[in-house]
Amino acid sequence: MRGLLRRLLALVPVLLGVVLASFLLTRLLPGDPAVFFANSVTADAGTVAALRARMGLDLPLWQQFLAYLAQLARGDLGQSIQTGQPVAADLLQRLPASAELTLVALGAALLLALPLGIAAALRPGSVIDHACRLVSVAGVALPSFVTGLLMIYLFYFRLGLAPEPIGRLDPFAIPPPRVTGFLLLDTLLAGNGAGFLAAARQLVLPAATMALFALAPLARMTRAAMLDVLGSDFIRAAHAHGLGRRRIVFSYALRNALLPVVTTLGMVFSSMLGANVLVERVFAWPGIGSYALDALMGLDYAPVQGFMLVMAGLLVGVNLLVDLLSAIIDPRSGLLRDA
């Protein structure tokens, strides 16, 4: 508990730094939001000045920052000029779409990476080992948006196996009642089997794109960690005592190899949150990444700042969870070591 409390206190300056950085970065963007929204072609200087005053852009930068801090203290992330809705409401509306895509992709990557890395470590130099290396290189070398475009071209345009990449559901489909925001769960809760299959089909290509992005480092780290553990003295001693191969691999080797894999998993998940922006744009996925990108292109400050704060909170939570899992796997590491 002492180590956990220490980590939680250390998060306060991190989040304050993110608030300051997000505020300054949005103010450094080229262009004037007031001119953009007033339509500089037809609006006169008085209209632009009135709009700047209403948006608070006429104040000195330090006063704008203090007003922003007071706004955050009330739990208010501001209002989007483009949508006319509170940023918090927009993010809550779109966050389940991004979370569903990321979690499905991460689950698929784990289900493939762990067996592939273990099999490659058990048979070095074999076909499986070479396949693991090929997947690792391809996943790192190909940017996520390139992979997404290639999958759309192959499975939608050429083979016709995938549905049109236009979001979470076909525009003519009736969405289920919103309960969790996760379409797969909501369709199941509504007893809509056809809707579940339709939502799953729309999810396959973007999830596969992100899964390949996550699969590469996870498979490579699993292989490297297993090779390192399998060459340890205690593994040779277990073989000498006549223990079964399955027990040695899964009860001894895999558990000791999990620590670097869990650490890599945290970094991969953090990277996937960033890759979400490009994947959502390619597949017209209505998540928070595409929402923030639209706001950035439209010089809408509040959604961009809210997106950065949400991403920072998720990254901090993921890092803390990784530390907790590391302490469970190996009590000599993570929070228990720091305590």
Disulfide bonds with the S-S distance in Angstrom:
none
